[in-house]
Amino acid sequence: MPKRQSTPEPCPCGHITAKRRQQTRRRRQHLYLVVDDWRRGYSVRKIDLESSSDLQAADRDRDQDPELEPLPDPPVVRFEGEHGYLQLFGAHGTKILAFPAYGAADFPIYDIQTSAITLCAHPNNLRSHFPVVLASIDGALHMLRGSCLFVLEAPPPPAPAYNRAGDQPWSWTTKLTDLPFSTPYVDSFALHPDGRTVFVSTKGPAATFSVDTRSLRSTCHGGWRLPLQGEGVFDKELDAWVGLCDYEGGVGYLCCCEVFSAECRTMLVWTLGKDRLFCADEKRRHLGARLLATGGGGYCLVEAVLREDEEVGTCRVFHVTTFGLMYDEDGEIRTTGRRRAGSYEMSDAHEHSELWGSPAAFYL
């Protein structure tokens, strides 16, 4: 017989114990997809991966046309902003950062847990018009933009009503201004498991650098690139960085790259996953993909494609797949428990579609 779920036990003073309170407040995470399906800006759609209506084995049904469904409605939140800047959305903790939103000096930050919207100043009060590198380290948000490192700490508490003049603006701190690379040329990055060092790779020319966010020291590791597309994730069980492969012949597959130290000057060993996750050819009409870690060794892949019967390019489909990873008996990386969590269609509401590029998706 299943056990009844007990209610949190109060401590002698009448309050719930801290441990019980933490268990009670444990929040289920969801996939948040930012789309430009609104004439005046962007919408954020919330997808529950655990209760999706299309939980089918992806390995069995990958050759069949999935049943399409509309994106969850209504949207969680909408941001007015200029189209064409999906790559400028970011996330930190329970917050979604809308850098493309209108505003000369400030941008909105939406907290999915409290539904609150807060305004924050842009670094140096200047809007970004190219992708940046974001990393959550020690509870603070670190941004690499241009050749600078900025840090955003927790927001200051509001001043009391009788002293509104004491309000402190929520702003960034400039830590470095002379990095040996510029973020418009960064095509992949990963946070080191030491929890303080960000590794980035650039194109034209190819090079890999690291930035220690505590010692504020940057290092060039040589004229080679990480084999990752976009952001790599450290997998504790595999003891490696995991990401979508960006090398010729590996597009559509995962790759694992050994984690190296700050003293390393040569590229370490990396391996290509055995299972293809998507096909990036013209027939498939692939537009982009993003890999997200969902905790506990789980992953979520969000792939964007053009709808098959669409010629103009105003309708897109997002395929969402969940899976785990493991080494097989031959030491190769394989996907496990691969399931299709849903396929969602979207129609553009404007003429400035941002078709190509990785979907703006976050697991929060």
N, C-alpha and C positions, 0 to 999 in steps of 0.2 A: 504494500500500500504506500502511495507517495506521502512524504512528510508534508505537513502543513507548514506554510511559510510563517515563521514567527515574526512578530513585530519587534522593532528595536527596543531593548531594555533600557529603562531610564537609570541613571546613576542615583545615588542616595539624595543628591541635591535636587532631583526632579528633572534633570536635563538628559538628553540622549548622549551616550558616550561618543567620543570623537570617532572611534573606529566604526561604530554602528552608523553614525551620521554620514561617514564617507561611503559606506555601502549603500545607504538609502539614496544618496544623491548621485550614485553612479549613472552616467548618462549614456544612452545608446548612440552610437555614431551613425552618420548617414553620408551618402554621396551628394555633394552640392555641385551642380553644373551651371556655369554662367554662360548664357547665350544672348546673342544680339537679335532677339525676335520682337523687339519693341521699337517703334518708330522714333521714340525719343531717347532711347538708350538701351540698357541691358536688363535682363531678368535673371534671377537666381532660382533654379529649380532644385527641389529636394527629393532624392530617390532613396527609398529604403531597400537596401540590398538583401535583407533577410526575408522580406515579405513580397518580393517582386513576383509578378504574375507569370513570369516565363522562366522559372527555374528548371532548365533542361540541361542535360549533359552536353557540353559544347563539343566534345570529341565525337559524339554520335550524330549531332544535328548540324555540324558546321557546314555541310554541303547543301543543306536545305534552307530555303528562304524563311527567315524568322518572321513571326507575326509582329507587325508594327503597332505601336500604341503611341498616343500623344504624350508629350512631356507632362509630368504632374502639374496640376493646376489647382488653385492659383499659385503664382510664384511666391517664394518666401519674402522677397524684397525686390524692388526695382531701383536702378540708379540712372538718373538722367546723365547723358554724356555723349561725347563724340564717338561715332562708330569707327571700327577699324583698329581698336586697341584692346582686344580680348587678352593679349599676352601680357597686359599690364595689370591684371588682377592678381592678387596674392592672398595668402592666408597666414595666420599666426594664432596658435592656440585655438580659441573658439571664435575667432574674428575673421571676416572677409574684408580685404582692403580694396577699395574701388579707386585706384589711381586715375582711371580715365574720366571719372565724373567731372562735371562742370565745376569750376571754381579756380580762381587765379592762384590763391595761396593755400587753400585747404582742400582735403579730400575726405569723403565719408568712410567710416569703418563700421561695419554691421556685426554685432555680436549675436551669433545664432542661439546662444543659451539664454540671453536676457531679452532679445529682440530690440536692444537699444542701438541707436546710431549716434556715433561720436564723430566730431570733426577733428582732424589732425593736420598740422601744417606739413607741406612738402619739404623735403630736405633743402635747406638754403632758400626756401620759399620759391622753388622752381619746379614746375611740372616735368615729369619724365615723358619723353616721346619715343623711347626705345626700351626694350625689355631690361629688367634689372635682375640681380641675383638676391634672393631672400633666404635667410636661414634663422630659425629659432634656436637661440643658444642661451642657456641659463635664464630662461624666462623673458629674455629681451629679444627684440627683432633686429637682426643685422641686415643691412642693405649694402650691396656693392652696386654703385651707380657711377658710370663713367670710370674714372680712376680714383674714386673716393670710397671710403667705408663710413657709413652712418649707423648709429644705434638708436633704437627707440625703446625706452624703458616703459614700465607700467604707467598708465595715465595718473596724473596727480589727483588727489581727492578734491571735490568741489569746495569752494569757499563757502562759509555760512552766509545766509541771506542778508545779514546785516553788514557784511563786509565783502560785497561783490568785487571791490577793487583788488581783493587779495587773490582772485582767480589766476592760476598759473596756466599758461598755454601748454598744450601737449605738443612737444616738439622733439626733433632729432638732435643728437649730439654728433658732431663731426670728429671721427677718430683718425682717419688717414686721408691724405689728399694727393699722394704721389705713388699710387700702385703702379706696377710695371706693365699693366694691361688696361684695356678699356672694355667695359661690359658690352657694347654693341658687337664686339667680336667674339664674345663668349658663347659657345654652343653646347657646353655640358659642364656640370658641376656636381659635387657631392660633399656632404659633411662627414668629416673623419669621426670614427667612433670615440676619439678622445673628447668629443663634445665641445671643441673650441676652434678647430682648424677647418677652413673651407678650401677645397681643391677646385680649381676651375681650369678648363681647357679652352683655348682660342683657336680660331681658324685664320688663315691668311696673315702672317705665317702661323703654322701649327706650333703650339707650345702649351705647357702645363705649369700652373703656378699654385702656390698655397698661401693662405692668409691666416695667420694665427691671431685670433680676435682678442687674446689676452695680452700677449707680448707685443702685439701690433707690428709683427714682423712678416714681411712677404718674401717668398723664395721662388725662384725659377727652377723647375725640375728637368728641363730639357725641351728639345724641339719635337715633341710627340704629343698626341692627344689621348684623352680617355676614350674608350670605345663606346661611350654612352651617348644617347640622344636626350638632351635636356637634363633633368635631375636624376641622379643615381641615389639609391637607398641602401643603407647598410643593413644586411641581413645577418643577425647574430648567429643563427643556426648554421648558415653556410659560411660564415666568417668572410664575407666578401661584399663588395658593392654590387648591386643588381640594378639593371636598367634595360631599356630598349636599345638594341644594337644600332650603331650609326655607321658601321663600316660596310663597304660594298660587299654584297653577297649575304649580309646578315640582317638586312632590313626585314622586319616582321618577326624577328626572333629576339629572345632575351639574351643577355650576356652577363657574365659574372667576372668581376675584375678584382684581383687581390688588392687588399688595402696596404698602402705603403707608408713609410715613415717620412718625416720632414727631411731626412738626410738623403733620400733616394734621388738618383739622377737619371735612372733608366726606367723605361716602361716595364712593369711587371707582367706576369702571366695573366691572360684573360681567356675565358672559354665561352663558346657559343652554345646556347641552349639547344636541346634536341627537337623541341616542339615549336612549330610555327604558330604564332598567335594571330597573324593577319597577313593578307597578301596585298602588297602595295603596287599592283599593276593597274593598267587602264581599265580592264574589265571590272575590277573590283571597285574602281572609282574612289580609291583611298585618298583622304584629305589630311589626316593626321591622327596621332594616338598619344595617350598619356598613361603612364603606369603610376599607380598609387599604392602605398603600403596601407593595409587595413588593420595591422596589429596581429600579434600571435602568429607571425609567419605567413599571414594571408596577403593577397594582392588583388587589385582591381584594375582591369584594363578598360579604358574608354577610347573607342575608335570612332572617328567621324568619317562618313562616306557620303557621296552623292546618292540620292535615291535613284534606283535603276531606270525608272521611266522619266527621269528628269533630264532635259537637254540644256536648259538655260542656266541652271545652277542656283535655283532659289530654294530648293528643298534638300535638307540634310537628314541623315539618319545617324544616331549614336548607338553603337553596339556596346553593351556593358557586360563584361565577363569577369568572374571571380575564380581564383585558383590558389593553390599553394605550390611550394617548390621543394624539391629534394634531390639528392644525388642518387642515381641508380647504381646497380652493381658494377657498371663500367666506369663509374666516377663522372658520369655526364649529368647535366642539370635537366630535370624533367618536371613538367607541371603535374600536379595532383588535384583531384577533386574539382576539375575544371567545369564550370557551370555558366550558362548564359543567364544573366540576371535581368535582361530586358533589352529591347531594341526600340528606341524612341525616335519619332520623326518630328521635324521642325521646319516651318516655312518662314523665310525671311519677310520682314515687314517693311523693308526699305531697299534702296538700290545700292547700298554701300556694304555689301556682304564681305565678311572676312572669311573666305572659304578655306584657304590653306593654313596649316599650322596645328599645333597640338591643342586639343580642347582645354578650355579653362575649367578644370575640375579639381575638387578638393574633398578629402575624406576627413570630416570633423565631427 
